């Protein structure tokens, strides 16, 4: 019997974690947020909830909340490209701090 070469750990973990992902819209958004938002924005704004297909982002402060508000149409479009059209209708923001992720 011939053995196959070992798989990389990343591929094996990807397969396992995909099954653990919450089926909710907010879970799917949280999974893709760093990729869609980019490193700088993801560091200062995080998805915290979803209600009626509207995403709520908690931002580090009022300046970041305004920045996200100005980018909300573009961000909604990018998220819908990844999640499927019509997944989100818009984005709201609140300021009040994002945990430091250094």
C-alpha positions in Angstrom: 0.0 0.0 0.0 1.4 3.4 -1.0 1.1 6.2 1.5 0.2 9.8 0.4 2.6 12.6 1.4 1.5 14.3 4.6 -0.8 17.3 4.2 0.2 20.7 5.4 -1.2 21.7 8.8 -2.8 24.8 7.3 -4.9 22.8 4.9 -6.0 20.4 7.6 -7.0 23.2 10.0 -8.8 25.0 7.2 -11.0 22.0 6.6 -11.7 21.6 10.4 -12.4 25.3 11.1 -14.7 25.6 8.1 -17.0 23.2 9.8 -16.9 25.1 13.1 -17.9 28.4 11.5 -21.2 29.8 12.8 -23.9 29.7 10.1 -25.1 33.2 11.1 -24.5 36.2 8.9 -22.4 37.9 11.6 -20.2 34.9 12.0 -19.6 34.9 8.2 -18.8 38.6 8.3 -16.4 38.3 11.2 -14.6 35.5 9.3 -14.0 37.6 6.2 -13.7 41.1 7.9 -9.9 41.4 8.0 -9.6 40.4 4.3 -12.4 42.8 3.2 -11.6 45.7 5.4 -7.8 45.6 5.2 -5.4 45.5 8.2 -5.7 49.2 9.2 -9.4 49.3 9.2 -9.8 45.9 10.8 -7.6 47.1 13.7 -9.9 50.0 14.4 -13.3 48.6 13.6 -14.9 45.2 14.3 -18.2 43.7 13.4 -20.2 43.1 16.6 -23.8 42.4 15.5 -26.2 42.2 12.6 -29.9 43.1 12.7 -32.2 43.0 9.6 -29.2 42.5 7.3 -27.6 45.8 8.7 -24.1 45.3 10.1 -23.1 47.1 13.3 -19.4 47.9 13.6 -17.8 49.0 16.9 -15.1 51.5 16.1 -12.1 52.6 18.2 -13.3 56.2 18.4 -15.6 58.8 16.7 -13.0 59.5 14.0 -12.9 55.9 12.9 -16.7 55.7 13.1 -17.0 58.6 10.7 -14.4 57.1 8.4 -16.4 53.8 8.2 -19.6 55.8 7.7 -18.0 57.5 4.7 -16.9 54.1 3.3 -20.1 52.2 4.2 -21.4 51.9 0.6 -18.1 50.6 -0.6 -17.6 48.2 2.4 -21.2 46.9 2.0 -20.5 46.2 -1.7 -17.2 44.4 -0.9 -18.8 42.3 1.8 -21.7 41.4 -0.5 -19.2 40.3 -3.2 -17.6 37.9 -0.7 -20.8 36.8 1.1 -23.2 36.8 -1.7 -25.3 39.6 -3.1 -28.0 40.9 -0.9 -26.4 39.6 2.3 -26.1 43.1 3.8 -28.1 46.2 3.2 -25.9 48.7 5.1 -23.5 49.4 7.9 -24.0 51.4 11.1 -21.2 52.4 13.5 -20.8 53.0 17.2 -17.6 54.3 18.8 -16.4 53.0 22.1 -13.2 51.2 21.6 -11.9 48.1 20.0 -9.7 45.8 22.0 -6.0 46.4 21.2 -4.8 43.6 18.9 -1.0 44.0 18.7 
